[in-house]
């Protein structure tokens, strides 16, 4: 069994915050794969379904970000899910907007939701870090993280969520590298074929050279001339 956890804060007030991109990612997966409607359980919203033939639970803790670990811990203990079968989606300041990176274990890097989960189940769970970009000034970080995605962000946010949903079955297979690669390939700009080189003004148009006549062959003009010559000889 696989447990996918999206991190965020509950309520309409926070729904479009950059800090809630984890919620958005797991919702995209659940909707695309036809998971069950959400029900309240484990201090969160729980949905069930299949990914790549694997029974999968999707959990959105409703405890607020700083206490996410309480909800995740309850679900993991109830279903006896090992940390390596838990994948957590969350926002990452140190990645460019729309970029994702997978890793297992490691520190919380200042993310309170991850720190809370570490405290409840240890740190050996899998992580999908979703880039939201850094505002460039430390004093602006809080407003950036707890602010809504901008209109220009919509250019990459929707396609990224769609790509995550489309590649999610690789997570059920335990192939995190393939998941990350599949998302990146989906978002890579399509290369356009190079335009044909324009002719320079002095360049003559290309002319297809005529094939040389086989040795011993006669041109139609020569054949025509010989016919008339033979007729003349007969008349004389």
C-alpha positions as CSV (number, residue, x, y, z in Angstrom):
1,X,0.0,0.0,0.0
2,X,1.2,3.5,-0.9
3,X,0.4,6.7,1.1
4,X,0.7,10.0,-0.8
5,X,0.6,13.1,1.4
6,X,0.0,16.6,0.3
7,X,1.0,19.4,2.6
8,X,-0.8,22.7,3.0
9,X,-3.2,24.6,5.3
10,X,-6.9,23.9,5.4
11,X,-9.6,26.4,4.4
12,X,-10.6,28.5,1.4
13,X,-8.4,31.4,2.7
14,X,-5.3,29.4,2.0
15,X,-6.4,27.4,-1.0
16,X,-4.3,29.3,-3.7
17,X,-1.3,29.9,-1.5
18,X,2.1,28.7,-2.8
19,X,2.4,26.9,0.5
20,X,-0.5,24.7,-0.5
21,X,1.0,23.4,-3.7
22,X,1.3,20.0,-2.0
23,X,-2.5,19.9,-1.6
24,X,-2.9,20.8,-5.3
25,X,-0.5,18.1,-6.4
26,X,-2.3,15.2,-4.6
27,X,-5.7,16.5,-5.7
28,X,-4.6,16.5,-9.3
29,X,-3.4,12.8,-8.9
30,X,-6.6,11.7,-7.2
31,X,-8.9,13.5,-9.7
32,X,-7.0,12.1,-12.7
33,X,-7.0,8.6,-11.4
34,X,-10.6,8.6,-10.3
35,X,-10.1,8.2,-6.5
36,X,-13.0,8.1,-4.1
37,X,-14.4,11.3,-2.7
38,X,-12.7,12.7,0.3
39,X,-13.7,11.6,3.8
40,X,-12.6,12.9,7.2
41,X,-10.1,10.5,8.8
42,X,-6.8,10.7,10.7
43,X,-7.3,14.5,11.3
44,X,-7.2,14.9,7.5
45,X,-9.0,14.3,4.2
46,X,-8.5,10.8,2.9
47,X,-9.2,9.5,-0.6
48,X,-8.6,5.9,-1.9
49,X,-7.9,4.5,-5.3
50,X,-5.4,2.6,-7.4
51,X,-2.1,3.8,-9.0
52,X,-0.4,1.4,-11.4
53,X,-2.5,-1.4,-9.9
54,X,-1.3,-0.6,-6.3
55,X,-3.8,0.3,-3.6
56,X,-3.1,4.0,-2.8
57,X,-4.2,6.4,-0.1
58,X,-4.1,10.2,-0.5
59,X,-4.0,12.3,2.6
60,X,-4.3,16.0,3.1
61,X,-3.7,16.8,6.8
62,X,-6.2,19.3,8.2
63,X,-4.1,20.1,11.3
64,X,-2.4,23.1,9.7
65,X,1.1,22.8,8.3
66,X,3.1,22.9,11.5
67,X,1.3,19.8,12.9
68,X,1.1,17.7,9.7
69,X,3.0,14.9,11.3
70,X,0.1,14.0,13.7
71,X,-2.2,13.2,10.8
72,X,0.5,11.3,8.8
73,X,1.6,9.4,11.9
74,X,-2.0,8.2,12.6
75,X,-2.6,7.0,9.1
76,X,0.8,5.2,8.9
77,X,0.3,3.4,12.2
78,X,-3.3,2.4,11.4
79,X,-2.4,0.9,8.0
80,X,1.1,-0.2,9.1
81,X,2.7,1.7,6.2
82,X,6.5,1.9,6.3
83,X,8.2,5.3,5.7
84,X,9.6,4.1,2.3
85,X,6.0,3.7,1.1
86,X,5.0,7.3,2.1
87,X,5.5,10.1,-0.5
88,X,5.1,13.7,0.7
89,X,4.5,16.6,-1.7
90,X,5.4,20.1,-0.6
91,X,6.7,23.5,-1.7
92,X,10.4,24.2,-2.0
93,X,11.8,27.8,-2.0
94,X,15.2,26.8,-3.3
95,X,13.9,25.3,-6.6
96,X,12.8,27.4,-9.6
97,X,9.1,27.7,-10.1
98,X,7.7,24.5,-11.7
99,X,10.8,22.4,-11.2
100,X,10.5,19.2,-9.1
101,X,13.1,17.0,-7.3
102,X,12.7,13.7,-5.6
103,X,14.7,12.5,-2.6
104,X,14.4,10.1,0.3
105,X,15.3,11.2,3.8
106,X,17.4,14.2,4.7
107,X,16.7,17.3,6.8
108,X,13.7,19.5,6.9
109,X,15.5,22.5,5.5
110,X,13.3,24.9,7.5
111,X,10.0,23.4,6.3
112,X,7.7,23.1,9.3
113,X,5.5,20.5,7.7
114,X,8.4,18.2,7.0
115,X,9.9,18.8,10.4
116,X,6.6,17.7,12.0
117,X,6.4,14.5,9.9
118,X,10.1,13.8,10.8
119,X,9.1,13.9,14.5
120,X,6.2,11.4,14.1
121,X,7.5,8.8,11.7
122,X,11.2,9.5,11.3
123,X,12.8,11.0,8.2
124,X,13.1,8.0,5.9
125,X,10.1,8.9,3.8
126,X,10.1,9.9,0.1
127,X,9.7,13.6,-0.8
128,X,8.5,15.4,-3.9
129,X,9.9,18.9,-3.6
130,X,7.9,21.3,-5.8
131,X,9.7,24.6,-6.7
132,X,7.9,27.9,-6.0
133,X,11.0,30.0,-6.4
134,X,12.6,32.4,-3.9
135,X,11.5,36.1,-3.8
136,X,15.2,37.1,-3.6
137,X,15.0,38.8,-0.2
138,X,14.7,37.0,3.1
139,X,12.3,39.6,4.4
140,X,9.8,38.8,1.7
141,X,9.8,35.0,2.1
142,X,6.8,34.8,4.4
143,X,4.6,36.9,2.1
144,X,5.8,34.9,-0.9
145,X,5.1,31.5,0.6
146,X,1.8,32.6,2.2
147,X,0.6,34.5,-0.9
148,X,-1.5,33.3,-3.8
149,X,0.0,32.1,-7.0
150,X,0.1,35.0,-9.4
151,X,-1.5,35.1,-12.8
152,X,1.8,34.5,-14.6
153,X,2.3,31.5,-12.4
154,X,-0.7,29.9,-14.0
155,X,1.4,29.4,-17.2
156,X,3.5,26.7,-15.5
157,X,1.3,25.6,-12.5
158,X,-1.5,23.9,-14.5
159,X,0.9,22.0,-16.8
160,X,3.1,20.9,-13.9
161,X,0.1,19.6,-11.9
162,X,-1.1,17.7,-15.0
163,X,2.4,16.3,-15.6
164,X,2.6,15.1,-11.9
165,X,-0.7,13.4,-12.2
166,X,0.3,11.7,-15.5
167,X,3.5,10.3,-14.1
168,X,2.2,9.3,-10.6
169,X,2.0,5.6,-11.4
170,X,5.8,5.5,-11.4
171,X,5.7,6.3,-7.7
172,X,3.6,3.2,-7.1
173,X,6.3,1.2,-8.9
174,X,8.9,2.7,-6.5
175,X,10.7,4.3,-9.5
176,X,11.2,7.9,-8.3
177,X,13.8,8.7,-10.9
178,X,11.5,7.7,-13.7
179,X,8.7,9.8,-12.1
180,X,11.0,12.9,-12.0
181,X,12.2,12.3,-15.5
182,X,8.6,11.8,-16.9
183,X,7.5,15.1,-15.3
184,X,10.5,17.0,-16.7
185,X,10.0,15.5,-20.2
186,X,6.3,16.5,-20.2
187,X,7.2,20.1,-19.3
188,X,10.2,20.4,-21.7
189,X,9.6,22.9,-24.5
190,X,9.1,21.4,-27.8
191,X,12.0,21.9,-30.2
192,X,11.0,23.5,-33.5
193,X,12.7,22.4,-36.7
194,X,15.4,24.7,-37.9
195,X,14.2,27.0,-40.8
196,X,15.6,26.4,-44.2
197,X,18.5,28.6,-45.2
198,X,17.3,31.4,-47.5
199,X,19.0,31.8,-50.9
200,X,21.5,34.6,-51.2
201,X,20.7,37.2,-54.0
202,X,23.6,36.0,-56.1
203,X,22.9,32.3,-55.6
204,X,21.6,30.6,-58.8
205,X,18.5,28.4,-58.3
206,X,19.3,24.8,-57.8
207,X,19.1,22.8,-61.0
208,X,18.8,19.1,-61.1
209,X,21.6,17.8,-63.3
210,X,20.5,15.6,-66.1
211,X,21.6,11.9,-65.9
212,X,24.3,11.0,-68.5
213,X,23.1,8.9,-71.3
214,X,24.2,5.3,-71.3
215,X,27.3,4.5,-73.5
216,X,26.2,3.7,-77.0
217,X,22.7,5.1,-76.7
218,X,21.4,7.6,-79.2
219,X,19.4,10.7,-78.6
220,X,15.9,11.0,-80.0
221,X,17.2,13.7,-82.4
222,X,19.9,11.4,-83.8
223,X,17.4,8.6,-84.3
224,X,15.0,11.0,-86.1
225,X,17.8,12.2,-88.4
226,X,18.9,8.6,-89.3
227,X,15.3,7.7,-90.3
228,X,15.2,10.5,-92.8
229,X,18.7,9.7,-94.1
230,X,17.6,6.1,-94.9
231,X,14.5,7.3,-96.7
232,X,16.6,9.6,-98.9
233,X,19.0,6.8,-99.8
234,X,16.1,4.6,-100.9
235,X,14.6,7.3,-103.1
236,X,17.9,7.9,-104.8
